[in-house]
Amino acid sequence: MYDVIIIGGGPAGASAAVYTARGKLSTLVLDKAPNAGALAITHKIANYPGVLEELSGKELLDRIREQAANYGAIFEQTSITAVDLEGEVKTVFTPEGMYQAKAVIVATGSKGRSRLLPGEEKLLGRGVSTCATCDGAFFKNKEVAVIGDSEDSIEEAGVLAKFASKIHFIIPRSDLQGVPELPALKNTEYYTRTRPLEIVGEDRVTGVRVKTPAGEETLLEVDGAFVFLSGSKPGTDFLQGQVPLDEDGFMILDETMQSSVPGVFGAGEVRRTPVKQAVVAGADGAIAAMAVDKFIHRRERLLPQYK
C-alpha cells in the first residue's frame, strides 16, 4: 500500500514524484516506456528555467527522476492492464501484479498520431519538431516547413516567423480547421491542398516531399519540419470510464488537478492545456502532488513546500 501511485514518468509524473516523495508520502511511479515520451525523445532543450546549458530531453528528465528517487520515490517500468479507482483504496493492475494506494495521479501524456509521415519518426529531434516554442530558436535565419491542418498550427507558425528566414506552410486541406482566413504571417508561403509525402534527410532534415494540387511531386528544401497535424490524443483509454473525460478524452480537472473522483488527480497533457511545454507539465505535477498531500492528510488547503 502506497500513499500515491503516479501513472506516467514524464515531466508531469516525475515532477509530481519530487513533491510527493519530498513531502514524505510513499510514492510509486509506474511508467510503460521511460525513454519514449515526448520530452525523452526531444533532441535539444534550451529554454527550461534554471538550466543554462543545452541538453537533451532525456537528460533533463533523468535529472528530475533522480531528484525524485533521492527523496524516496520508487520507479517501476511496466504497463497498466486495468485500474479500479472506486472506493478509498485505488488499485492499479500490471502484468507483474497489482499495486494499491490512497491516491492516484494520472500523468500519461498524449498519444501520437497512428500514422506518421515517412521520415518523421527517424528525424524527430534532428530537424523534425512538434513544438515551435521549444525549438524555433534553433532555426534562426533558416527555411522550415510547417505541416498543419488546424488553428494550432497557425499559432505555432507565428512563433517560427520570429526566427525562420522563410516558412513553407503545407496544408493538406483547402483550409485550416477553425481558421476562416489564412493570416499574413511574416516570410510565410501557404501551400493549400498539398499533401505531405515524406520528410527527407539522413542525419538531419534536408527537405519535405509533397504532392501539389495538380498531382505533381516536388521537393521543398528546408532545414526543419514542424508537424502539427491533428491526431494527438491524451493517453487516458485505460481509465475505462471510471473518471470523467471530455469529448476528446481529456480528464476534467479542477484548478488543483483533482477529478470529481475522490483521490484521483491528473497532470500534464491528460488535461486541456493552452501550451505543451515541459515546464507547464512540471507545474501541473507540482500542483497535483500538493493536492494529493491535502487529500491524504485531510487538510483544508494546499501547503506549498518552501524548504
N, C-alpha and C positions, 0 to 999 in steps of 0.2 A: 504494500500500500504506500503510494507516494502522496505528497501534498498536491503536486501538479504534474500532469503529463503534457508535454508540448509536442504536437504533431507537426513536424517540419523543422529543419535545422538551418534554414536560410537566414537572411539578416533579421527578419522579424522574430523567428523562433529562437535563434541564438541570442539575440539581444534580450528577449524575454527571460531566457535562462540565466543571463548575467544578473538580472534584477531579482528573480525569484530565489536563486541559489544564494545570492548575497544577503537576501532577506531571511535566510535560514529556513527556507521552505525546501523540503526534499523534492528534487527536480529530476525528471526523466525526459530526455529528448529523443523522440523516435523519428528517424529520417530515412527515407527509402533510398535516396541517391544523393549523398552529401556533396558530390562533385559535379552534379548535373543541373543544378538550379541556374536561374538567370544570372545571379551575381557570380556564382562559382565559375561560369564559363566566360565571364567578361575579361577580355584580354588586358585592358588597361583602365585604371581609375585615377583621376587626378583632382576630384572635387569633393572628396569625403572630408568633412570638417575635422581638423586636428591632425590629419595625415598629410604631411608636407610632400613626401616623395610619391612618385607614381608607382603603383603596384597593381598586381592582377586582382580580380575579384576573389579568386580562391585564397590569395594571401591575406586579404582583408578579412574574409570570412573565417579563415583559420585563426586569426588573432582574436576575433570575437568568441569563437568556440573555446579557445584555450583559456580566455579570461573566465568564461562561464564554468569550465571544468575546474579551474583553480579555486573557484568558490564552492565546488562540490557537485555541480550538475553532472549527470551521467548521460552519455550519448550512446545510443544503440542504432545500428543500421539494420532496418527491417522494413517490411511493407505492412500496411494495415489491411486486414481482411474484413473487419467489421468493427462497429462500435456500439455500445449501449450507454447512452448518455442520460437516461432517465434515473431518477432517484438521487440520493445523496452520494452514492458511490458510482463513479464513472468507470466503465470497463472498455479497454481497447484490446482487440484481438489481433494477433500476429501469427505467422506460421510457426513461430517458436513457442507460443503460449500467449497467455493473457496478462495484462497489466491493469492495475486499478489505482485510482487517485480520487481525491476530493474535488479536483477541478481539472479542466482540460482547456488548453489554448490551441486553436486550430491555426496553423501558420504554413499551410501547404502551397502557397503561391498560386501561380496560374499555369495552365497547360498551354503549350504552343499549338499552332495550327496542325491539323492532322496531315496536311500535305505542304511540305516546304518546297521552295524553288530549288532546282538543281544548283549546287554550289553554295547554297545559303548556309547549311549546317557546317560544311567544311571550312568556310571562310568567316564564320562568326567570330568576332573579336579581332579579325585581320582585315578589316575594311567593311565587314557587314555588321550592322548595329540595329537595335530596335529602340534606341534612346538618344535623341538629338541633344538633350540637356546633358547627358553623360559624356557623349563622345564628339559633339560638334566642334569643340575647340581643337581637336586633333586634325581637323580638315581645313584649317585656315588657308585661304588662297588656293584651294584645290576644287576640282569639279567632282560633284557627287550626284548620285541618283536617289530620288525618293520614290518608293513604290507604295502607293496607298490607295484606299478606296473609301475613306470616311473623313469626318471632320477632324478627328485626332491628328491625321497626317498633315493637315494644314498648320496646326499649331506647332508640330514638330519641325515642319519646313520653315516656319517663321524663325525658329531658333537657329537653324542651319544657315539662313540667309545672312546672319551676322558674321559668319565665318567663311563660307564657301565662295569661291570666285564665280561658280555657276551651279545651279540646281536643275537637273533634268527630272521633272516631276511626271512619273509614269502612272497613269490612271487606267485600270483595265476596263472601267465602265465609261459611259458617256458623261458622267458627272460624279461628284463626291457625295456620299450619303450625308444628308444634313447640311449641305452647303448649296444654297440657291445659285450662287455665282462665284466663280473662281477669283480669288483676290489677286491683286497685282503685287506679288512679292518680288523683292529685290533680286536681280540676277536669276530669275526663275523662268524656265520654259516648260509649258504644260504639253503632255502627250496623252490626249484622251483616246479612249477605245484602243489602247495599245497594250498588248498582252506581254507581260514579262515572261521570258522563256528560261533564262539561265543567268546566274551571276558567275562571271568568268574570272579566272585567276588561279595561280598555283599556290604561292605562299601569301599572296595578298590580292585584293580585288583590283582588276585591271579594266573591267567593263561589265555591262549588262546587255545581254542579247534579248531583243524584243521583236514582236511581230506587229507591224503597222496596221492601221485600218484597211489598207489596200492589200493586206496579206503578204507583204514582203518582210523578210527578216533582215535586221540590221543590228550593228553593234554600237552601243554608246560607250565611248571610252571615258571611264570615270575612276577615281581613286577610292571611292566609298559607295556603299549601297545601304540606305536606311529603309528598312522594311516595316510598314505599318498597315498590313493587310488584316482585315477582320478575321477573327477565329480564336483569339486568345481567351480562354475561359478559366475561371477560378477552379482550383482543384478541390472541389467540395462534393464530388459524387459519392464518396464513401460515407457521407453523413446520412444517407438513405432516408431523407425526410424527417430526421429527428430534430433538426434545427431549422428555423425559418430562413428561407432563401428568397431572393427576389427573382424576377423572371429570367435573369441571365445567370443565376446560380451564385450570386454574391451573398455572403452572410449579411443578415440585417442586424446591425450592432448599434448600441448607444454610444455616447461620447466617451465612455470608459472601455470601449471594445467588448462589452458584455452583450450576449444574445438574450433573448427572452427566456431561454432555458437556464435556470439557476446553475451556476458553476461552469458554464460553457462560454468561452471567450474566443475572439478571433483577432488576427493581426496581419498586416501586410496586404498582399494582393487578393486575399479572400474577401476583402471588403471593397466597395467602390471608393476609389481614391483619385483625386484630380491629377496627380503625377505619380509615376512609378520610379521611385528612387530608393536606393539602399538606405539613405538616411531617414526617409519617411517610414519605411518598413521598420527600421530600428526603433524609431519613436513610437510607432504603434505597439511594438513588442514591450517597450518600457511601460507604456500606459496599461496594457493588458496585464503585465506582471504585477503592477501595483494594485490593480483592480482585483486580481486573484488574492493578493495579500489581504485586502479589505474583506473579501468574501469569506476566506477561511477563518480569519480572526474576528469576523462579525463586527468590523469597525463601521463607524458611521460615515467616514470619509477616507479618501486616499491619503496615504502617508508617503510623501516623496522621500527618497534616500539621499540625504545630504552628506553622510560620512561614509 
